[in-house]
Amino acid sequence: MKIAIGSDHAAYELKSYLVSDLEKKGHTVYDLGPESGTYSVDYPDFSEKVCGLVTNGEADFGILLCGTGIGMSIAANKHRGIRAALCFFPEMAELARRHNHANVLVLGGRLIGSELASWIVDAFLSSSEEGGRHKKRVEKLEIEVDENRVTDS
């Protein structure tokens, strides 16, 4: 698989570990930065790079990391066609792929260790999308919301 990966400074070490781990497992990895964790960087810049490769088809999936994963999740989900999921356990990653058809995995570099991160990534990459009721729900995520329209639930 082709995986685009990026982080901010807070998750640089975990990103570097995952790049090596993914390459050892035979994946093509596009490391979109940063090149070190010694200086502060803005996470939306790296989200933009990773999401760009996923939406244009150059990468099969994206992985984004920041301190908590929250900032990267917010930034990634602003991109049309991106379904980014912040996951802390392998089961979350599996269900994000199966039920939500997530195409970007987000991890919190200050909150999980490298071994757990590797398990989460493996679960994400080895799971596939389920159709049926999930497909219908995911399609609704792509519908533009008319802010002037109010509907009853």
Secondary structure, DSSP 8 states (H G I E B T S, - for coil): -EEEEEE-GGGHHHHHHHHHHHHHTT-EEEE---S-SSS---HHHHHHHHHHHHHTTS-SEEEEEESSSHHHHHHHTTSTT--EEE-SSHHHHHHHHHHH---EEEEETTTS-HHHHHHHHHHHHH-----THHHHHHHHHTS---TT-----
